[in-house]
Amino acid sequence: MPKKIRELKQILQKAGFTLLPKRGKGSHSYWVHPLIINPVVLSGKDSKDAQPYQEKDVLAAVKELEQLEQGDES
């Protein structure tokens, strides 16, 4: 069962990403983190099911962040 857009936003927020306000057209939202170069862009209303590529993008960004943070600790 696919996650909802709101769930993906919660995952990003818990990982330390911040929402850029007034950025994007319509239902697009841009999420940035100081350690990640490219923003994560989510489209769709909070109650809609996320597309597989959106889940994949969010999980990849969180995984990349975890790897960068582990590299800083070493």
Stockholm file with secondary structure:
# STOCKHOLM 1.0

chainA/1-74         MPKKIRELKQILQKAGFTLLPKRGKGSHSYWVHPLIINPVVLSGKDSKDAQPYQEKDVLAAVKELEQLEQGDES
#=GR chainA/1-74 SS CCCBHHHHHHHHHHHTCEEETTCSSTTCEEEEETTEEEEEEECSCTTSBCCHHHHHHHHHHHHHHHHHHHHHHC
#=GC SS_cons        CCCBHHHHHHHHHHHTCEEETTCSSTTCEEEEETTEEEEEEECSCTTSBCCHHHHHHHHHHHHHHHHHHHHHHC
//
